[in-house]
């Protein structure tokens, strides 16, 4: 009887979208790191956040890798899942962000790790895109998370390659990310505009739409060493439009119940905050350092609220999905 009871007890499941947690924390660490680079904030905060990100990422990776082989269909089913599959790409993407954060402290090690994760991200993005081409995708199940493998992965790889000093490779990854954004992003936008609304659990993924223009802008600035020209201004303008769209969506978001999908907000908004820091530093309005700190504290408070809600949900056993 005891054995039967234990076997029937629900098991906690780590799903790919939970890697949005270290993804968001990495975005916050990058934001503070960028502020430190502009001499607007101390570098120690970015270091602490990077260590916290690495710890959360490692815990999730170990747990996830140990669970997937025991699930029905294994890795093939996990990667082919039409809803959660694209989030698997966050594993190497977060690895790239950690490697980028390591470069200022250990350039050779950071470069080596970045190269490994960049290759893994590219291979995974290519495999997933091929999977989408050969499988019968249901248009109504398409969501903004589909930009993660090739678009976010390519643009973050471009930033990392530029910071590593690999300018040619940075241009190649920029092309990968931008062209993928134009192609995949167009299909997603058509689905969002002309098909039924996303189900509530997927509605927070709409926040991901604000990330591509901000990441493209950051990649361009990394490649050009901060040059502001027509391209940078155009990407800044499109990012501003994407932010206004997010403001319009606030009433929609407020009707949702908290869950893992809420971490979809973290990295995109952190990317916008990082991009905003550049424009504050470039324009240097009156009290620009105060404005920079407002941006930093706002994104930090927002992600801290997500952390607090997550801890509370974990304590109530209402965060991780359960399998019988």
Helices and strands as residue ranges (DSSP letters): H 2-8, E 11-13, G 16-19, H 20-37, H 43-68, H 74-80, G 85-89, H 90-103, H 107-134, G 139-141, G 144-147, I 148-152, H 153-164, H 167-194, H 200-203, G 204-210, H 211-224, H 230-248, H 250-254, G 260-263, H 264-283, H 288-315, E 321-323
